[in-house]
Amino acid sequence: MQKIDSKIIQRISKIESGTFDEDDVKLLLIEIREKLKGETFLKEICHFVAHSDRDKGICHKKVDVRYAKFKFFDVHTKKVLTTEFMEKNKGKPERFFTDTMLGYIKSDKIEKELFELLILSGIDDIENELFQTYYKLTKKQVKQLITNAYRLDFGFYIPKSTLTQKEFLIIDDLLKFIRGTITGKPAFTGKDIFNDLLNGLKRLSSEIQYKTNYDKIKKNKSDIIVCIISLLHDSTFKLFDGTIGTGFISLHPREDELEICLMSVASKYTLPLITTEINASDYLDSDNIKEYEFKKLPWCNCIRDKDNKLKLKKCEA
């Protein structure tokens, strides 16, 4: 048996026993990282844990795209929607002002970097259902329609000469929808991560000839997810304009409960990265957790207490 396989078995066994903490989960993720194949979400987490400074990946793209949309929209809106402009156009319909606010990109000539970030990656960031609802098109069809309409010319994407005026207006409307749509959907959920983990362990267990007890793994599902989120606390994202975004453990309200999540902040914009259905009260003993909705938690270390319960604790100096 290879040494790395032996180490993986040790980590899995520790998780089965229910005595693990975030360090055990970290070691497991690092050791299985190169052995993963189709487990997209889990692979992203493993890369995060191994390299907390991110300049690519699922989470990085989501933060980068949404930050860019917010930033360009805010800067442009403050520039054009002056009191004088509003007074001059007060009789105009709402669509006029929407188009004005989204005018930070002109569809007849778009810088390569912005086209690929705001438009192509922007398409990926929008749910397929929204395109189907408003345009009767799938996400794949939208991307194909737009890429077929443009050509790259000296660092700019410009419409192809074969595009008719009617076709251009359709593309222009689509581009406004893409850069004007920012959803609150996370990069992925705790369920996505755990399902990937189970799939990865099933395949790896067969390869290393270890009979994993999946019932015990499932019993510790919430503990595993909380450990993973704690490992991503203080991760960083280098964004398109050099701004550094950060990831942090926070609390997300759902009905009468607060749930543990991973948020990110870039400049003044806060965005969701990973949501869970894990009640914060199961892992935090503080009475004032409600004030940390969408804010950075001071409790970010997963440590077992004297009763062997995993808790989020403050970092010890």
NORFENDA-V932589 format. One record per helix or strand of 2 or more residues. SS is the DSSP state (@ for helix, = for strand). FROM is the first residue (numbers start at 1). LEN is the number of residues. If there is no record, write none. Layout:
((SS & FROM & LEN) (SS & FROM & LEN))
This chain:
((@ & 3 & 15) (@ & 22 & 14) (@ & 40 & 11) (= & 53 & 2) (@ & 58 & 23) (@ & 83 & 6) (@ & 94 & 8) (= & 110 & 2) (@ & 112 & 14) (@ & 128 & 8) (@ & 139 & 11) (= & 150 & 4) (= & 156 & 4) (@ & 165 & 16) (= & 188 & 2) (@ & 190 & 19) (@ & 214 & 6) (@ & 221 & 12) (= & 236 & 3) (= & 244 & 11) (= & 257 & 10) (= & 269 & 11) (@ & 280 & 3) (@ & 289 & 4) (= & 299 & 6) (= & 310 & 5))
